[in-house]
Amino acid sequence: MTDQTQKLEKFKQAVFDEAAVKADEIIKETEAHCAEILAQAKAEAEALVTESKAKADKEHFEASRKAESAGRLNSRRNVLTAREEIIDKVFANVRKKLAAFRDTADYEKLLIKRVSECAEAYPDKKGEVRVAAADMKYADKLTCGGRFTVCENANILLGGVMVVFPEDNMALDCTFDNEYGRQKNGFAGKAGLTVG
């Protein structure tokens, strides 16, 4: 082999060696870059899975909470409806008993007694006794010796009397309507029908 051929061979070998080194560097850089891209993709995929799971868990929790809340509201509504039905039945019976009581002699005595009590509570006052239209038949017995005038009041439906002292802007409400309303409003608590 000639010197020229040897030099060419050495040059060729040097170029191949340098190319092999460069190729190794490129391969290593590419592998490192691919590993970095894969690691980043894996991290992003894991983050997406975690985020999707958290979102699904949150949606499930909210849906469960809404369903539970709707169930509680529906249950409460049913209890309130049943409670109102019970109260209405009880107080429908009370109204019937009051109507029956109004047809007795004891009712007349009760009216006279209530008016007398109001007159005694305010002995120097003149006023008016208000009664239901059906109770105007007792008017002459409710004047307390002329101290009171008796008039009909359309707001009194269940019976009883209301004694009004206009000068003092004062009314003593002894009507069944007033007591009926108070008792009906307080009945749920007294009867253990409150909703908690």
PyMOL commands that set and color helices and strands:
alter all, ss='L'
color gray80, all
select helices_A, chain A and resi 3-101+105-121+133-141+166-168+176-190
alter helices_A, ss='H'
color red, helices_A
select strands_A, chain A and resi 127-131+148-152+160-165+170-175
alter strands_A, ss='S'
color yellow, strands_A
deselect
rebuild
show_as cartoon
